Amino acid sequence: MPDATPADDAVAPAAAPAATPARKRRREKTLLWHSIAALCLPLLTLMARYPVIDGEKLPKTGAFILAPNHYSEIDPVIMGRFMWKLGRVPRFLAKASVFRVPVLGAVLRWSGQIPVEREGRGRSDAPLKAAQQLVDNELAVIIYPEGSLTRDPDLWPMRGKSGAVRMALQAGVPIIPAAHWGTQQIMARYSKKISFFPRKTIYCKIGDPVDLSDLVGRPLDQATLNEGTERVMAAIAALLGDLRGETPPAERWDPVKHGQSETGRL
């Protein structure tokens, strides 16, 4: 673990950023979001402390993609909590069909979640539409590049999928890598049980934007997307290695090579 004081929301010190002209932007933390936070944060605080390293690297304004590691079913809640405390509203991609469910669909729309068609005619241009919404509304969205809980037996990031890189290149927005460690103490991979006591410590480290500048303007073929995705996964693995005080595996776990399914439980 990093040498950091395990206080709630402790953020490692950093040099003050250069002053930039203030500009009016859409208020992200709406009444609905404050209501959600009021319901969720007390319980999360009861369960764990959340020290953050390099939290100042998370953009305070503008659109971006946050790409974290994924090894517990409760990861979205934990990363959402980190993002909220760092000043941004957490959003996710959700199947468009879910938006048509009464009540749930309304909550998703009001909270600014991004609908994506995964079947039918809209499937092919869904990433482009989601990317455009990201830019138009200056949103921050959490995308797990692995696409599923890691299959790696030691919980290192496994082989990534190209959706996050495709969206970043289409939208012209940065990908910010992140890693967290300690969440498995609250909910182990594939477990349905939540451990409330004793109180845990979950560390998070935010990285620098992944450099994809040389990929801009290239055809978005599989070679380009794979190259970008590998850079993202390498950045996430390096951050996790820092948190764990270990060296990540030289080769990322590939479910296909180990006879495993791409999705679902092991």
Buried (B, 14 or more C-beta within 10 A) or exposed (E): EBEBEBEEBBBBEEEEEEEEEEEEEEEBEBEEBEEBBEEBEEEBBEBBBBBBBBBBBBBEBEBBBBBBBBBBBBBBBBBBBBBBBBBBBBBBBBEBBEBEEEEEBEEBEEBBBBBBBEEEEEEEEBBEBBBBBBBEEBBBBBBBBBBBBBBBEEBBBBBBBBBBBBBBBBBEBBBBBBBBBBBBBBBBBEEEEEBEEEBBBBBBBBBEBBEBEEBEEBEBEEEBBBBBBBBBBBBBBBBBBBBBEEEBBEEBBEBEEEEBEEEEEE
